[in-house]
């Protein structure tokens, strides 16, 4: 496996960082974790009224009072004090908007939203005046997650057409480059070993993993390989967190099922595959990086924070969020000692096994108490 380090005026130099993506069995790392210490307490919970078919699937802090909420409504600015403000990204196919937003991110100056559906739509805009920076749809590239910081765009995904595209190795999992609609300007930051590529591509972009960006650099959690991979902004790799933690990875055979029979039978997919601990998101907390872990069964789900260090799981903390809807997912973003989290659940018990259903959308703000 290799990383690519930027030097000078865009020169790219290959730098080996080891082949630590090949997981070994978990050696009691999670068992050694403790739930002692601080807790997350709920300070706000609100049902976010959209239309009954529009789910919430993404959240990002814009400032201490304002969030960007994404999903079937496009992207809207939402004030904790005033409610909905404006909706800069319509729920329309690119280039007019993004028809269903799966991820949204901002550095406070520019924001970007995306979806792995309909050919991988992305839409970027200036926060100050909500003017569009770029909008695109690219059927040759599957985008699972994306983030922005300064003039740097980071994408978790892969070329949809496999190997052979110039400048796009088949093993690329994370890409970075200037804020531009041109995918050819992106360079691979993280490459997978050959034995991991098929499973990563079979993740379809829906189950590929999560990105986190801040002033310290890039952090990546993959569902196809254990650990959280970290890089400085010059591309230099940092020590991997929880490199041997396999409990949050889905095996290659699982991804083959997801792209086959279980891809159509979504009820069986959740009840048999995604009932295991599954990373719904990656956040930075006052204790460090943590996976937002979905723990489900046929009766519903609850969520925990797994704080990660170089040895494994440093601490697990239950979050005060649960639902009887076994198909619910939680997306969160941290800001100082707070977490903003959103999820959607079936409005009626009878809807839980229906693909088209009415939804209740919830927002919760959690506060860290040491």
Order of alpha helices (4+ residues) and beta strands (2+ residues): beta-beta-beta-beta-beta-beta-beta-beta-beta-beta-beta-beta-beta-beta-beta-alpha-beta-beta-beta-beta-alpha-alpha-beta-beta-beta-beta-beta-beta-beta
